[in-house]
Structure formats: structure tokens, C-alpha cells
Amino acid sequence: MRSLTVLGSCGAWPEPGRACAGFLLEYDGFKLVLDLGYAALPQLLKYCPDGGVDAVIVTHQHPDHCVDVSALARVRYYVTPDAPPIPLYSPPGVLDVFRALEPRPDPATVFDVHDLADTTVGPFRLETALLPHYVTNLGVRLSTPELTVAYTGDSGPGPEAAALAAGADLFICDATLQGPSPDTTPRYVMTATEAATAAAGASKLLLTHFWPGSDRSISLAEATQAFDGEVIAAEEGLVVSLEGGRGGSC
């Protein structure tokens, strides 16, 4: 099975019945979590009971992207204490957040902690890109010979996001805002139109990180006007098929 499951699609805080950033990427039995923000763990446990995942990537230290990794640590520590540590890849500062939330057990005993940098994670070649945000945020590209998935975490508009998306089969992109681009500099989150513009080199665009209360149909319509490929609005429980790489359907 090759698929991406949306665990959470909200930015900042979760709307009722939703969760903040989180995705489960499955590739031939390997289960990789991309971010795990507020309320995303219960969604993950629907698919991976007892937190049985093979690796976790966290793009940055904001709680709407990482706080439920601490909850995952509790599940692993209390439910499967003999399980090996989960490889965790994150930028500087993320581990400090986890230790502030729960110092005992030390997160470094539940996770096998690595800097988020270019490397190999299971079947994937991992490449990272520093994207404009309020804190260090590393977008990621995960590639196999058949497939490339790129994910911004959070990002302002600019050439960095477009470079991350280039050639990707699926581009998962921050689309926090709606309407015209705000006239502010610097910018640390994107509109749906800016996300679509950044996605020009990708085959398929998955909009995510919607501001709570937003009408997602508006974001979808705005992005569709600026992107020639398929555009999808993230929804909790949505499964995007990645079978066969380019051209897979949801």
C-alpha cells in the first residue's frame, strides 16, 4: 500500500471534530508520520494502534505541528515499553518542547533522535529545505524511484517553496489564508493562491493548515484558478492513493 492519510488539517488550533497538522505516509508497509499537532494522535491511533509507526518527522517546533508527539511518547512508554525507540527527525528546539511537556521519561529514551537533514528514512531519500517562517521550519521531500512527496510544514511565499515542489507527485502545502496576498513583509504563511503558484512544478496539490473557521471551498476555488493539476483540500481521514506514483487518485 502506498498512500497518504490526513490526520489533521487545521492551523493554529483545531476546529471541533478536527485536528492540527498531521499526515501518515505509508509505503510498502513502512509508516512515516509527518508532524503531529494538537488532537492528531487520536487520528493516528485509528490507523496505528499502540503508536506502531516506523519514523516521525517534525518540520518545526510550533505546537500545532508537534505537541502530540509528546502524547505518542506516552503511548509507547506505557503501552509498548519494550518496543525499540522510534526514529525522530526534527530541527533544533523541538526536543526542548517535548522535554518541557514531559521530562520523564526523557523523550530521547522513547525516540531515537536525529537532526532533520538530508539522509535516508526507511525507503525514502529525505531532502530538506529551509522555508520562511517564524521559527526554523524545514520543508521535506521524500523520494523513492517511483514517487516523490513534498511537504512545506508552514511557509511564507517565495522561491524556496516552489523549488521544494518541483517534480513532486504530491505537494502538501500551507494554505493558511484566503483572498489577496496581505501587503506585509516578511510573510510567514501562504494564501491558497500562493500555495497553488508554488505548486506549479508538481503533479497534485494538497492544501492544508487552514485557519480555523475558514470556508475551505473558497481556498479550493482560489487554488484551482492558479494550478493546472488536481487540487485537494485536506480533510481528516482523507486518503490519497500514491499507487503508481504520478497520476494516483484519491
Solvent accessible surface area in square Angstrom, and as a share of the most:
residue,aa,sasa,rsa
1,M,135,0.60
2,R,48,0.18
3,S,2,0.02
4,L,0,0.00
5,T,3,0.02
6,V,0,0.00
7,L,0,0.00
8,G,0,0.00
9,S,0,0.00
10,C,0,0.00
11,G,0,0.00
12,A,32,0.25
13,W,128,0.45
14,P,40,0.25
15,E,34,0.15
16,P,137,0.86
17,G,78,0.75
18,R,62,0.23
19,A,0,0.00
20,C,0,0.00
21,A,4,0.03
22,G,0,0.00
23,F,0,0.00
24,L,0,0.00
25,L,0,0.00
26,E,24,0.11
27,Y,12,0.05
28,D,87,0.45
29,G,60,0.58
30,F,41,0.17
31,K,54,0.23
32,L,0,0.00
33,V,0,0.00
34,L,0,0.00
35,D,0,0.00
36,L,0,0.00
37,G,0,0.00
38,Y,77,0.29
39,A,41,0.32
40,A,0,0.00
41,L,14,0.07
42,P,78,0.49
43,Q,26,0.12
44,L,0,0.00
45,L,57,0.28
46,K,136,0.58
47,Y,78,0.29
48,C,2,0.01
49,P,95,0.60
50,D,69,0.36
51,G,0,0.00
52,G,37,0.35
53,V,9,0.05
54,D,59,0.30
55,A,1,0.01
56,V,0,0.00
57,I,0,0.00
58,V,0,0.00
59,T,0,0.00
60,H,0,0.00
61,Q,61,0.27
62,H,49,0.22
63,P,55,0.35
64,D,13,0.07
65,H,1,0.00
66,C,0,0.00
67,V,26,0.15
68,D,19,0.10
69,V,0,0.00
70,S,14,0.09
71,A,33,0.25
72,L,0,0.00
73,A,12,0.09
74,R,129,0.47
75,V,26,0.15
76,R,25,0.09
77,Y,94,0.36
78,Y,146,0.56
79,V,81,0.47
80,T,39,0.23
81,P,91,0.57
82,D,141,0.73
83,A,38,0.29
84,P,102,0.64
85,P,67,0.42
86,I,1,0.01
87,P,39,0.24
88,L,0,0.00
89,Y,20,0.08
90,S,5,0.03
91,P,5,0.03
92,P,106,0.66
93,G,24,0.23
94,V,1,0.00
95,L,33,0.16
96,D,94,0.49
97,V,36,0.20
98,F,2,0.01
99,R,90,0.33
100,A,87,0.67
101,L,89,0.44
102,E,34,0.15
103,P,67,0.42
104,R,193,0.70
105,P,25,0.16
106,D,48,0.25
107,P,7,0.04
108,A,44,0.34
109,T,89,0.52
110,V,13,0.07
111,F,1,0.01
112,D,64,0.33
113,V,53,0.30
114,H,70,0.31
115,D,112,0.58
116,L,8,0.04
117,A,47,0.36
118,D,96,0.50
119,T,60,0.35
120,T,91,0.53
121,V,3,0.02
122,G,46,0.44
123,P,54,0.34
124,F,1,0.01
125,R,136,0.50
126,L,1,0.00
127,E,52,0.23
128,T,38,0.22
129,A,29,0.23
130,L,118,0.59
131,L,5,0.02
132,P,38,0.24
133,H,19,0.08
134,Y,140,0.53
135,V,42,0.24
136,T,65,0.38
137,N,0,0.00
138,L,24,0.12
139,G,0,0.00
140,V,0,0.00
141,R,46,0.17
142,L,1,0.00
143,S,9,0.06
144,T,18,0.10
145,P,136,0.86
146,E,93,0.42
147,L,5,0.03
148,T,16,0.09
149,V,0,0.00
150,A,0,0.00
151,Y,1,0.01
152,T,0,0.00
153,G,1,0.01
154,D,3,0.01
155,S,0,0.00
156,G,1,0.01
157,P,47,0.30
158,G,30,0.29
159,P,109,0.69
160,E,70,0.32
161,A,0,0.00
162,A,43,0.33
163,A,70,0.54
164,L,5,0.03
165,A,0,0.00
166,A,51,0.39
167,G,32,0.30
168,A,0,0.00
169,D,12,0.06
170,L,1,0.00
171,F,0,0.00
172,I,0,0.00
173,C,0,0.00
174,D,0,0.00
175,A,0,0.00
176,T,6,0.03
177,L,50,0.25
178,Q,57,0.25
179,G,24,0.23
180,P,125,0.79
181,S,62,0.40
182,P,52,0.33
183,D,147,0.76
184,T,81,0.47
185,T,133,0.77
186,P,85,0.54
187,R,35,0.13
188,Y,61,0.23
189,V,25,0.14
190,M,1,0.00
191,T,1,0.01
192,A,0,0.00
193,T,55,0.32
194,E,25,0.11
195,A,0,0.00
196,A,0,0.00
197,T,85,0.50
198,A,8,0.06
199,A,0,0.00
200,A,82,0.64
201,G,42,0.41
202,A,12,0.10
203,S,39,0.25
204,K,15,0.06
205,L,0,0.00
206,L,0,0.00
207,L,0,0.00
208,T,4,0.03
209,H,11,0.05
210,F,1,0.01
211,W,115,0.40
212,P,18,0.11
213,G,71,0.68
214,S,29,0.19
215,D,74,0.38
216,R,20,0.07
217,S,70,0.45
218,I,78,0.40
219,S,0,0.00
220,L,61,0.30
221,A,59,0.45
222,E,39,0.18
223,A,0,0.00
224,T,72,0.42
225,Q,160,0.71
226,A,45,0.35
227,F,13,0.05
228,D,158,0.82
229,G,33,0.31
230,E,78,0.35
231,V,21,0.12
232,I,16,0.08
233,A,16,0.12
234,A,0,0.00
235,E,67,0.30
236,E,37,0.16
237,G,32,0.31
238,L,42,0.21
239,V,59,0.34
240,V,0,0.00
241,S,34,0.22
242,L,7,0.03
243,E,92,0.41
244,G,66,0.63
245,G,4,0.04
246,R,136,0.50
247,G,71,0.69
248,G,12,0.12
249,S,75,0.49
250,C,84,0.50
